[in-house]
Amino acid sequence: MTPITVQEQEKIHTYLEARLEPRIYDIWCRQLTFETVGDNAVRVPTANPYYRDWLEKLIRKPLEDAFQNLFGRVPEIVFQVTGAAAAFFPTAAAAAPFVQPPAPPREPDFVFNPAYTFEDFVEGPSNRMAYAAAVAVSESPATLYNPLFIHGGVGLGKTHLLQAVCQHVLAHQGDFRIL
């Protein structure tokens, strides 16, 4: 079996992206790479056993369909833990050396609710102090109230305030990263 070219990998990704829910594809499949192993096998490197098991369970069939529809054959697909995790979680097959491809540009770690902004926050007597502290932190990150700790009952706006801080900081301080 010849090595899988970049164009062929792009075709596989396009096929998967068209057939999977966008969120599933973005989280689980966007960064997949495919390596030819032997005459009729393709290795899909994974970061950890959880990722490998999830791909095995839910992505194997769409991936086999992609190979069948695009190339007219279904190779043996092996999801394999690689890198440092492989030392702690050995796989059944002996692993060939794996060279990690350069990482694609980093995507945001969080998906924020666009309605959770300071403009949409309902300020009241029970959350006025938290609101003022959150606004101060968002306007001058890592200086006031560092760390910011918000505690309160259900429905008082903790999540709303934290997401509003994050969105404000990202919009006005481009070099910050939300962890």
TORKOLKE-759011 format. One line per 2 residues: for each residue x, y, z of N, C-alpha, C. Coordinates in nm, 2 decimals, padded with zeros to 4 digits, always signed. Layout:
% TORKOLKE-759011
X/Y/Z/X/Y/Z/X/Y/Z; ...
//
This chain:
% TORKOLKE-759011
+00.09/-00.12/+00.00/+00.00/+00.00/+00.00/+00.09/+00.12/+00.00; +00.06/+00.22/-00.09/+00.14/+00.34/-00.09/+00.11/+00.43/+00.02
+00.20/+00.52/+00.06/+00.17/+00.61/+00.17/+00.06/+00.70/+00.13; -00.02/+00.74/+00.23/-00.13/+00.83/+00.22/-00.08/+00.97/+00.20
-00.11/+01.04/+00.09/-00.07/+01.17/+00.06/-00.15/+01.27/+00.14; -00.10/+01.40/+00.14/-00.17/+01.51/+00.20/-00.30/+01.53/+00.14
-00.31/+01.52/+00.01/-00.44/+01.54/-00.06/-00.54/+01.43/-00.03; -00.49/+01.31/-00.02/-00.58/+01.20/+00.02/-00.63/+01.21/+00.17
-00.54/+01.26/+00.26/-00.58/+01.29/+00.39/-00.69/+01.40/+00.39; -00.67/+01.50/+00.31/-00.77/+01.61/+00.30/-00.90/+01.55/+00.25
-00.90/+01.46/+00.16/-01.02/+01.40/+00.10/-01.10/+01.32/+00.22; -01.02/+01.25/+00.30/-01.08/+01.17/+00.41/-01.14/+01.27/+00.51
-01.07/+01.38/+00.54/-01.13/+01.47/+00.63/-01.25/+01.54/+00.58; -01.25/+01.57/+00.45/-01.37/+01.63/+00.39/-01.49/+01.54/+00.40
-01.46/+01.41/+00.37/-01.57/+01.31/+00.37/-01.62/+01.30/+00.52; -01.54/+01.29/+00.62/-01.58/+01.28/+00.76/-01.66/+01.41/+00.80
-01.60/+01.52/+00.76/-01.67/+01.65/+00.80/-01.81/+01.66/+00.75; -01.83/+01.61/+00.62/-01.96/+01.61/+00.56/-02.06/+01.52/+00.63
-02.01/+01.41/+00.69/-02.10/+01.31/+00.74/-02.12/+01.31/+00.90; -02.04/+01.38/+00.97/-02.04/+01.39/+01.11/-02.10/+01.52/+01.16
-02.15/+01.52/+01.28/-02.20/+01.65/+01.33/-02.08/+01.74/+01.34; -02.09/+01.87/+01.32/-01.98/+01.96/+01.32/-01.90/+01.96/+01.45
-01.97/+01.96/+01.56/-01.90/+01.96/+01.69/-01.82/+01.83/+01.71; -01.88/+01.71/+01.67/-01.81/+01.59/+01.68/-01.68/+01.59/+01.60
-01.70/+01.63/+01.47/-01.58/+01.64/+01.38/-01.47/+01.73/+01.44; -01.51/+01.85/+01.48/-01.41/+01.95/+01.53/-01.34/+01.89/+01.65
-01.41/+01.83/+01.75/-01.35/+01.78/+01.87/-01.26/+01.66/+01.85; -01.32/+01.56/+01.77/-01.25/+01.43/+01.77/-01.18/+01.40/+01.64
-01.21/+01.46/+01.53/-01.15/+01.42/+01.40/-01.06/+01.52/+01.33; -01.08/+01.64/+01.36/-01.01/+01.75/+01.28/-00.86/+01.72/+01.28
-00.80/+01.68/+01.39/-00.65/+01.66/+01.39/-00.61/+01.52/+01.37; -00.69/+01.44/+01.32/-00.65/+01.30/+01.29/-00.55/+01.30/+01.17
-00.45/+01.21/+01.18/-00.36/+01.18/+01.07/-00.37/+01.03/+01.04; -00.33/+01.00/+00.92/-00.33/+00.86/+00.88/-00.20/+00.82/+00.83
-00.15/+00.70/+00.87/-00.02/+00.65/+00.83/-00.03/+00.51/+00.77; +00.03/+00.49/+00.66/+00.02/+00.36/+00.60/+00.12/+00.27/+00.67
+00.07/+00.15/+00.70/+00.15/+00.05/+00.77/+00.14/-00.08/+00.70; +00.24/-00.13/+00.64/+00.24/-00.26/+00.57/+00.16/-00.25/+00.44
+00.10/-00.37/+00.39/+00.04/-00.37/+00.27/-00.11/-00.33/+00.27; -00.18/-00.35/+00.38/-00.32/-00.32/+00.38/-00.36/-00.27/+00.52
-00.29/-00.18/+00.58/-00.32/-00.13/+00.71/-00.29/+00.02/+00.72; -00.38/+00.09/+00.80/-00.36/+00.24/+00.82/-00.36/+00.26/+00.97
-00.26/+00.33/+01.02/-00.25/+00.36/+01.16/-00.30/+00.50/+01.18; -00.39/+00.52/+01.29/-00.44/+00.65/+01.33/-00.38/+00.68/+01.47
-00.28/+00.76/+01.48/-00.22/+00.79/+01.61/-00.32/+00.87/+01.69; -00.33/+00.83/+01.82/-00.41/+00.90/+01.92/-00.33/+00.94/+02.04
-00.38/+01.03/+02.11/-00.31/+01.09/+02.23/-00.32/+01.00/+02.35; -00.43/+00.93/+02.37/-00.44/+00.86/+02.50/-00.54/+00.74/+02.48
-00.55/+00.65/+02.57/-00.64/+00.54/+02.55/-00.79/+00.58/+02.54; -00.83/+00.68/+02.62/-00.97/+00.73/+02.61/-01.00/+00.77/+02.47
-00.92/+00.85/+02.41/-00.93/+00.90/+02.27/-00.94/+00.78/+02.17; -00.84/+00.69/+02.19/-00.84/+00.57/+02.11/-00.97/+00.49/+02.11
-01.02/+00.47/+02.24/-01.14/+00.39/+02.25/-01.26/+00.46/+02.19; -01.27/+00.59/+02.21/-01.38/+00.66/+02.16/-01.38/+00.66/+02.00
-01.26/+00.68/+01.94/-01.25/+00.67/+01.80/-01.29/+00.53/+01.75; -01.24/+00.43/+01.82/-01.27/+00.29/+01.78/-01.42/+00.26/+01.78
-01.48/+00.32/+01.88/-01.63/+00.29/+01.90/-01.71/+00.37/+01.80; -01.68/+00.50/+01.78/-01.78/+00.58/+01.71/-01.73/+00.63/+01.57
-01.60/+00.63/+01.55/-01.55/+00.68/+01.42/-01.50/+00.57/+01.32; -01.48/+00.45/+01.37/-01.43/+00.34/+01.29/-01.52/+00.33/+01.16
-01.65/+00.32/+01.18/-01.74/+00.29/+01.07/-01.74/+00.41/+00.97; -01.75/+00.54/+01.01/-01.74/+00.64/+00.91/-01.61/+00.65/+00.84
-01.50/+00.61/+00.91/-01.37/+00.61/+00.85/-01.36/+00.50/+00.75; -01.41/+00.38/+00.78/-01.41/+00.27/+00.68/-01.49/+00.31/+00.56
-01.61/+00.38/+00.58/-01.69/+00.42/+00.47/-01.61/+00.52/+00.38; -01.54/+00.61/+00.45/-01.46/+00.71/+00.37/-01.36/+00.64/+00.28
-01.28/+00.54/+00.34/-01.19/+00.46/+00.26/-01.25/+00.39/+00.14; -01.37/+00.33/+00.17/-01.44/+00.25/+00.07/-01.49/+00.34/-00.04
-01.55/+00.45/-00.01/-01.60/+00.55/-00.11/-01.50/+00.62/-00.18; -01.39/+00.66/-00.12/-01.28/+00.74/-00.18/-01.18/+00.65/-00.26
-01.15/+00.54/-00.21/-01.04/+00.46/-00.26/-01.08/+00.32/-00.31; -01.20/+00.28/-00.29/-01.25/+00.15/-00.33/-01.20/+00.03/-00.25
-01.15/+00.06/-00.13/-01.10/-00.05/-00.05/-01.10/+00.00/+00.10; -01.11/-00.10/+00.19/-01.11/-00.07/+00.33/-00.99/-00.14/+00.39
-00.88/-00.06/+00.43/-00.77/-00.12/+00.49/-00.80/-00.15/+00.64; -00.71/-00.23/+00.70/-00.73/-00.25/+00.84/-00.69/-00.12/+00.91
-00.78/-00.07/+00.99/-00.75/+00.06/+01.06/-00.72/+00.03/+01.21; -00.60/+00.08/+01.25/-00.55/+00.06/+01.38/-00.54/+00.20/+01.45
-00.62/+00.21/+01.56/-00.61/+00.33/+01.64/-00.51/+00.30/+01.74; -00.40/+00.38/+01.75/-00.29/+00.35/+01.83/-00.24/+00.47/+01.92
-00.23/+00.45/+02.05/-00.18/+00.55/+02.14/-00.03/+00.57/+02.11; +00.01/+00.69/+02.09/+00.15/+00.72/+02.06/+00.20/+00.82/+02.16
+00.33/+00.85/+02.15/+00.40/+00.95/+02.24/+00.42/+00.90/+02.38; +00.42/+00.99/+02.47/+00.45/+00.96/+02.61/+00.34/+00.87/+02.67
+00.22/+00.88/+02.63/+00.11/+00.80/+02.68/+00.13/+00.66/+02.65; +00.19/+00.63/+02.54/+00.21/+00.49/+02.49/+00.29/+00.41/+02.59
+00.38/+00.47/+02.66/+00.46/+00.40/+02.76/+00.38/+00.35/+02.88; +00.27/+00.42/+02.91/+00.19/+00.38/+03.02/+00.07/+00.29/+02.98
+00.04/+00.30/+02.86/-00.08/+00.22/+02.81/-00.03/+00.15/+02.68; +00.03/+00.03/+02.70/+00.08/-00.04/+02.58/-00.03/-00.09/+02.50
-00.01/-00.10/+02.37/-00.11/-00.16/+02.28/-00.07/-00.30/+02.23; -00.16/-00.37/+02.17/-00.14/-00.51/+02.14/-00.03/-00.51/+02.03
-00.04/-00.43/+01.93/+00.06/-00.43/+01.82/+00.19/-00.35/+01.86; +00.30/-00.40/+01.81/+00.42/-00.33/+01.83/+00.42/-00.20/+01.75
+00.46/-00.09/+01.82/+00.45/+00.04/+01.75/+00.57/+00.07/+01.67; +00.56/+00.12/+01.55/+00.67/+00.17/+01.48/+00.69/+00.31/+01.53
+00.82/+00.36/+01.51/+00.84/+00.50/+01.56/+00.74/+00.60/+01.49; +00.70/+00.69/+01.57/+00.60/+00.79/+01.52/+00.66/+00.93/+01.53
+00.65/+01.00/+01.43/+00.70/+01.14/+01.43/+00.57/+01.23/+01.43; +00.56/+01.31/+01.54/+00.45/+01.39/+01.55/+00.45/+01.51/+01.45
+00.34/+01.52/+01.37/+00.33/+01.63/+01.27/+00.32/+01.76/+01.35; +00.36/+01.87/+01.28/+00.34/+02.00/+01.35/+00.20/+02.03/+01.39
+00.18/+02.08/+01.50/+00.04/+02.11/+01.55/-00.02/+02.22/+01.47; -00.15/+02.20/+01.44/-00.22/+02.31/+01.37/-00.24/+02.42/+01.46
-00.28/+02.54/+01.41/-00.31/+02.65/+01.50/-00.41/+02.62/+01.61; -00.38/+02.67/+01.72/-00.46/+02.63/+01.84/-00.60/+02.69/+01.83
-00.70/+02.61/+01.85/-00.84/+02.66/+01.86/-00.88/+02.69/+02.00; -00.98/+02.77/+02.02/-01.02/+02.80/+02.16/-01.05/+02.68/+02.24
-01.02/+02.68/+02.37/-01.04/+02.56/+02.45/-01.19/+02.56/+02.50; -01.26/+02.67/+02.49/-01.39/+02.68/+02.54/-01.49/+02.73/+02.43
-01.61/+02.70/+02.44/-01.71/+02.76/+02.36/-01.80/+02.84/+02.46; -01.79/+02.97/+02.44/-01.87/+03.06/+02.53/-02.01/+03.08/+02.48
-02.10/+03.10/+02.57/-02.23/+03.14/+02.54/-02.24/+03.29/+02.51; -02.27/+03.32/+02.38/-02.27/+03.47/+02.35/-02.36/+03.55/+02.43
-02.46/+03.49/+02.49/-02.55/+03.57/+02.57/-02.49/+03.61/+02.71; -02.38/+03.54/+02.75/-02.32/+03.57/+02.88/-02.22/+03.68/+02.87
-02.27/+03.80/+02.86/-02.19/+03.92/+02.86/-02.23/+04.01/+02.97; -02.15/+04.12/+03.00/-02.18/+04.21/+03.10/-02.31/+04.29/+03.06
-02.32/+04.32/+02.93/-02.44/+04.39/+02.89/-02.57/+04.32/+02.92; -02.57/+04.18/+02.92/-02.69/+04.11/+02.94/-02.71/+04.06/+03.08
-02.62/+04.10/+03.17/-02.62/+04.05/+03.31/-02.72/+04.13/+03.38; -02.81/+04.07/+03.46/-02.90/+04.14/+03.55/-02.84/+04.15/+03.68
-02.81/+04.28/+03.71/-02.74/+04.31/+03.84/-02.85/+04.33/+03.95; -02.83/+04.27/+04.06/-02.92/+04.29/+04.17/-02.85/+04.30/+04.31
-02.92/+04.31/+04.42/-02.86/+04.32/+04.55/-02.77/+04.20/+04.59; -02.81/+04.08/+04.54/-02.74/+03.96/+04.58/-02.61/+03.94/+04.50
-02.59/+04.01/+04.39/-02.48/+03.98/+04.30/-02.40/+04.11/+04.27; -02.43/+04.22/+04.33/-02.37/+04.35/+04.29/-02.22/+04.35/+04.32
-02.18/+04.30/+04.43/-02.04/+04.29/+04.46/-01.96/+04.20/+04.36; -02.01/+04.09/+04.33/-01.95/+04.00/+04.23/-01.94/+04.06/+04.09
-02.05/+04.13/+04.05/-02.05/+04.20/+03.93/-01.94/+04.31/+03.92; -01.93/+04.39/+04.02/-01.83/+04.49/+04.03/-01.69/+04.43/+04.02
-01.66/+04.33/+04.09/-01.53/+04.26/+04.09/-01.50/+04.20/+03.96; -01.60/+04.14/+03.89/-01.58/+04.08/+03.76/-01.55/+04.19/+03.66
-01.62/+04.30/+03.66/-01.59/+04.41/+03.57/-01.45/+04.46/+03.59; -01.41/+04.48/+03.71/-01.27/+04.52/+03.74/-01.17/+04.43/+03.69
-01.19/+04.30/+03.71/-01.09/+04.20/+03.67/-01.09/+04.20/+03.51; -01.20/+04.21/+03.45/-01.20/+04.21/+03.30/-01.13/+04.33/+03.24
-01.14/+04.45/+03.31/-01.07/+04.57/+03.26/-00.92/+04.58/+03.29; -00.88/+04.51/+03.40/-00.74/+04.51/+03.44/-00.70/+04.37/+03.48
-00.69/+04.27/+03.39/-00.66/+04.13/+03.42/-00.53/+04.11/+03.50; -00.54/+04.02/+03.59/-00.42/+03.98/+03.67/-00.36/+04.08/+03.76
-00.44/+04.18/+03.79/-00.40/+04.28/+03.89/-00.49/+04.29/+04.01; -00.62/+04.33/+03.98/-00.72/+04.33/+04.09/-00.78/+04.20/+04.11
-00.82/+04.17/+04.23/-00.88/+04.05/+04.27/-00.82/+03.93/+04.20; -00.69/+03.91/+04.22/-00.61/+03.80/+04.16/-00.58/+03.70/+04.27
-00.64/+03.59/+04.28/-00.74/+03.53/+04.19/-00.88/+03.58/+04.22; -00.97/+03.58/+04.12/-01.11/+03.61/+04.14/-01.18/+03.49/+04.19
-01.25/+03.50/+04.30/-01.32/+03.38/+04.36/-01.47/+03.43/+04.37; -01.56/+03.35/+04.30/-01.70/+03.39/+04.31/-01.77/+03.27/+04.37
-01.85/+03.29/+04.47/-01.92/+03.19/+04.54/-02.07/+03.24/+04.56; -02.16/+03.15/+04.54/-02.30/+03.19/+04.56/-02.39/+03.07/+04.53
-02.52/+03.10/+04.55/-02.62/+03.00/+04.53/-02.66/+02.98/+04.38; -02.74/+02.89/+04.36/-02.79/+02.85/+04.23/-02.86/+02.97/+04.16
-02.83/+03.00/+04.04/-02.91/+03.10/+03.97/-02.87/+03.25/+03.99; -02.76/+03.27/+04.06/-02.72/+03.41/+04.09/-02.63/+03.47/+03.99
-02.58/+03.39/+03.89/-02.50/+03.45/+03.78/-02.36/+03.42/+03.78; -02.31/+03.32/+03.86/-02.17/+03.29/+03.86/-02.11/+03.26/+03.72
-02.18/+03.16/+03.65/-02.13/+03.12/+03.52/-02.14/+03.24/+03.42; -02.24/+03.31/+03.43/-02.26/+03.43/+03.34/-02.15/+03.53/+03.36
-02.11/+03.56/+03.49/-02.01/+03.66/+03.52/-01.87/+03.60/+03.47; -01.84/+03.48/+03.50/-01.71/+03.42/+03.45/-01.70/+03.42/+03.30
-01.80/+03.38/+03.23/-01.80/+03.39/+03.09/-01.79/+03.53/+03.03; -01.85/+03.62/+03.10/-01.85/+03.76/+03.06/-01.70/+03.81/+03.07
-01.64/+03.78/+03.18/-01.50/+03.82/+03.21/-01.41/+03.76/+03.09; -01.43/+03.63/+03.07/-01.34/+03.57/+02.97/-01.37/+03.63/+02.83
-01.49/+03.65/+02.79/-01.52/+03.71/+02.66/-01.46/+03.85/+02.65; -01.48/+03.93/+02.76/-01.43/+04.07/+02.76/-01.27/+04.07/+02.74
-01.21/+03.99/+02.82/-01.06/+03.98/+02.82/-01.01/+03.94/+02.68; -01.08/+03.84/+02.62/-01.03/+03.79/+02.49/-01.06/+03.90/+02.38
-01.17/+03.97/+02.39/-01.20/+04.08/+02.30/-01.11/+04.20/+02.31; -01.06/+04.23/+02.43/-00.99/+04.35/+02.45/-00.84/+04.33/+02.48
-00.80/+04.21/+02.52/-00.66/+04.17/+02.55/-00.62/+04.05/+02.46; -00.59/+04.07/+02.34/-00.57/+03.96/+02.24/-00.46/+03.86/+02.28
-00.37/+03.90/+02.36/-00.26/+03.81/+02.40/-00.28/+03.72/+02.52; -00.40/+03.73/+02.58/-00.44/+03.65/+02.69/-00.49/+03.51/+02.64
-00.47/+03.41/+02.73/-00.53/+03.28/+02.70/-00.61/+03.23/+02.82; -00.73/+03.18/+02.79/-00.82/+03.14/+02.90/-00.79/+02.99/+02.92
-00.77/+02.96/+03.05/-00.74/+02.82/+03.09/-00.86/+02.76/+03.16
//
